[in-house]
Amino acid sequence: MKTDKLIGECDRRHRSVEFGKFLGPIDAAVPQRPDVHLVLDNYGTHKTPMIQR
């Protein structure tokens, strides 16, 4: 499914807390199906247990 919507945010800090807050609106805005795949780098913020669940 293609849309012309972009979901983004700019924060002063780049911790897992801010990243988790960023993921919340994405989860709310995207329907259950089809699956959504995010492409992330290997930055430690993306690897914390809070984000992995």
C-alpha positions as CSV (number, residue, x, y, z in Angstrom):
1,M,0.0,0.0,0.0
2,K,1.5,3.3,-1.0
3,T,0.6,6.6,0.6
4,D,2.0,10.1,0.3
5,K,2.3,10.4,4.1
6,L,5.5,11.0,5.9
7,I,5.8,10.5,9.7
8,G,8.8,12.3,11.1
9,E,10.1,14.0,14.2
10,C,13.2,15.9,15.3
11,D,14.4,15.7,18.9
12,R,17.3,17.3,20.7
13,R,18.3,13.9,22.2
14,H,18.5,10.6,20.4
15,R,18.0,8.0,23.1
16,S,15.8,4.9,23.1
17,V,13.1,6.9,25.0
18,E,12.7,9.4,22.2
19,F,12.9,6.7,19.6
20,G,10.1,4.8,21.4
21,K,8.0,7.9,21.4
22,F,8.6,8.2,17.7
23,L,7.4,4.6,17.0
24,G,4.1,5.1,18.9
25,P,2.5,7.4,16.3
26,I,3.7,5.1,13.5
27,D,2.1,2.2,15.2
28,A,-1.2,4.1,15.6
29,A,-1.2,5.5,12.1
30,V,-0.5,2.3,10.2
31,P,-3.1,-0.5,9.8
32,Q,-2.4,-4.0,11.1
33,R,-1.9,-5.4,7.6
34,P,0.2,-5.3,5.6
35,D,3.3,-5.4,7.7
36,V,5.5,-2.4,7.9
37,H,9.3,-2.8,7.7
38,L,11.6,-0.1,9.1
39,V,15.1,0.2,7.9
40,L,17.4,1.2,10.8
41,D,21.1,1.6,11.2
42,N,23.1,-0.2,13.9
43,Y,23.0,2.7,16.4
44,G,22.6,1.5,19.9
45,T,19.4,3.4,20.4
46,H,17.6,0.9,18.1
47,K,18.9,-2.2,20.0
48,T,17.7,-1.6,23.6
49,P,15.3,-4.1,25.1
50,M,12.6,-1.4,25.3
51,I,12.7,-1.0,21.5
52,Q,13.1,-4.6,20.7
53,R,9.7,-5.6,22.2
